[in-house]
Amino acid sequence: MALLPSRLRSTEFGPLFRLLDDYDTYRGGEGTVSSTRTFTPRFDVKESNDAYDLDGELPGIDKKNVHLEFTDPQSLTISGKGEKNEQKVEEHEHGSKYWISERSRGEFHRTFSFPAPVDPNAVKASMNHGILSVHVPKTSASAAKTITID
């Protein structure tokens, strides 16, 4: 749950709002029993005159576990699963234990709806050093069409 709209969260208070969102996510998991953990990867979205560029943090996630799909002509869904060993704060056989476990793992899902028409057939995606980069070209809006009655 985002506590404030993204336009307000990009101010100098951004780190505080991210901390509150993380705490809300942490508290939301208390008291529930679930074998599937989820997380929300962070993305930067940049708009230029001819495209949208998305750069998302997916450290430790193999590109074969990331899926991109257009659910409608202007909405891109990015989903996947980070397959990491579960890290529980408990004793292990050699007497070691996790003191802090902050890395994201589990399943994720993000949907981006673009305000301008885009060309889903020309999208390019790459993954390098845990950063997913997606280039989504804009397309010209369909011009108004006048229909003549025969």
C-alpha positions as CSV (number, residue, x, y, z in Angstrom):
1,M,0.0,0.0,0.0
2,A,1.5,3.3,-1.0
3,L,0.9,5.9,1.7
4,L,1.1,8.8,-0.7
5,P,0.9,9.4,-4.4
6,S,4.1,8.9,-6.3
7,R,4.4,12.6,-7.2
8,L,4.6,13.5,-3.5
9,R,7.0,10.6,-2.7
10,S,9.6,11.9,-5.2
11,T,10.4,14.9,-3.0
12,E,13.2,15.1,-0.4
13,F,10.9,13.0,1.9
14,G,11.2,10.1,-0.6
15,P,13.4,7.9,1.7
16,L,11.0,8.4,4.6
17,F,8.0,7.4,2.5
18,R,9.9,4.3,1.3
19,L,10.6,3.4,4.9
20,L,7.0,3.7,5.8
21,D,5.9,1.6,2.8
22,D,8.5,-1.1,3.8
23,Y,7.2,-1.0,7.3
24,D,3.6,-1.3,6.1
25,T,4.6,-4.3,3.9
26,Y,6.4,-5.9,6.9
27,R,3.4,-5.3,9.3
28,G,1.0,-6.7,6.6
29,G,2.7,-10.1,6.8
30,E,2.3,-10.4,10.6
31,G,-0.1,-13.0,11.8
32,T,-0.6,-14.6,8.4
33,V,0.6,-18.0,7.3
34,S,1.8,-18.0,3.7
35,S,4.3,-20.1,1.9
36,T,4.7,-17.5,-0.8
37,R,6.5,-14.3,0.0
38,T,6.0,-11.3,-2.2
39,F,7.9,-8.0,-2.8
40,T,7.6,-4.9,-4.9
41,P,10.7,-4.1,-6.9
42,R,11.5,-0.4,-7.3
43,F,11.5,1.1,-10.8
44,D,12.6,4.4,-12.3
45,V,10.4,5.4,-15.3
46,K,11.6,8.1,-17.7
47,E,9.6,9.6,-20.5
48,S,11.2,11.1,-23.6
49,N,9.6,12.5,-26.7
50,D,9.5,9.1,-28.4
51,A,9.5,6.4,-25.6
52,Y,9.3,5.4,-22.0
53,D,12.3,3.8,-20.3
54,L,11.9,1.7,-17.2
55,D,14.8,0.6,-15.1
56,G,14.0,-1.8,-12.2
57,E,16.0,-3.4,-9.4
58,L,15.9,-7.2,-9.5
59,P,19.1,-8.2,-7.8
60,G,19.8,-12.0,-7.8
61,I,16.9,-12.8,-10.1
62,D,17.6,-14.7,-13.2
63,K,16.1,-13.2,-16.4
64,K,14.4,-16.5,-17.2
65,N,12.2,-15.9,-14.1
66,V,11.1,-12.5,-15.3
67,H,8.0,-12.1,-17.5
68,L,6.8,-9.1,-19.4
69,E,3.3,-8.9,-20.9
70,F,0.9,-6.3,-22.3
71,T,-2.4,-6.9,-20.6
72,D,-4.0,-4.2,-22.7
73,P,-2.6,-1.9,-25.4
74,Q,-1.2,0.6,-22.9
75,S,-0.5,-1.5,-19.8
76,L,2.7,-3.4,-19.3
77,T,2.9,-6.0,-16.5
78,I,6.3,-7.2,-15.2
79,S,6.2,-10.3,-12.9
80,G,8.4,-13.0,-11.8
81,K,9.9,-14.9,-8.9
82,G,13.2,-14.6,-7.0
83,E,14.4,-18.0,-6.1
84,K,16.6,-17.5,-3.0
85,N,17.0,-19.7,0.0
86,E,14.6,-18.7,2.7
87,Q,16.5,-16.9,5.5
88,K,15.0,-17.4,8.9
89,V,16.3,-16.0,12.1
90,E,17.1,-19.3,13.7
91,E,20.1,-21.4,14.7
92,H,21.7,-23.4,11.9
93,E,23.7,-26.6,12.3
94,H,27.0,-24.8,12.7
95,G,25.7,-22.4,15.4
96,S,25.3,-19.5,12.9
97,K,22.1,-17.5,12.6
98,Y,20.9,-14.6,10.5
99,W,21.0,-11.4,12.5
100,I,19.3,-9.3,9.8
101,S,17.5,-10.5,6.7
102,E,16.6,-7.6,4.4
103,R,16.9,-8.9,0.8
104,S,13.8,-9.2,-1.2
105,R,12.7,-12.6,-2.3
106,G,9.6,-14.4,-3.5
107,E,7.2,-13.4,-6.2
108,F,6.7,-9.9,-7.6
109,H,4.2,-8.1,-9.9
110,R,4.2,-4.5,-11.2
111,T,1.9,-3.0,-13.8
112,F,2.7,0.3,-15.6
113,S,-0.1,2.1,-17.6
114,F,1.2,4.6,-20.1
115,P,-0.7,7.8,-20.7
116,A,0.3,7.9,-24.4
117,P,-0.2,5.1,-27.0
118,V,2.7,2.7,-27.2
119,D,3.9,0.1,-29.7
120,P,4.0,-3.3,-27.8
121,N,5.6,-4.9,-30.9
122,A,8.7,-2.7,-30.6
123,V,9.5,-3.1,-26.9
124,K,13.0,-4.1,-26.1
125,A,14.1,-5.5,-22.7
126,S,17.5,-6.4,-21.3
127,M,18.9,-7.3,-17.9
128,N,22.4,-6.4,-16.7
129,H,23.8,-6.7,-13.1
130,G,20.4,-7.1,-11.6
131,I,18.8,-4.1,-13.4
132,L,15.9,-4.8,-15.8
133,S,15.8,-2.1,-18.6
134,V,12.7,-1.9,-20.7
135,H,12.4,0.5,-23.7
136,V,8.7,1.1,-24.7
137,P,8.4,3.2,-27.8
138,K,5.5,5.6,-28.2
139,T,3.4,5.4,-31.3
140,S,1.4,8.1,-33.0
141,A,-2.2,8.3,-31.8
142,S,-4.6,7.2,-34.4
143,A,-6.0,10.2,-36.2
144,A,-9.6,11.1,-36.1
145,K,-11.4,9.4,-39.0
146,T,-14.4,10.7,-40.8
147,I,-16.8,8.1,-42.1
148,T,-18.9,8.9,-45.2
149,I,-22.3,7.4,-45.4
150,D,-23.1,5.8,-48.7
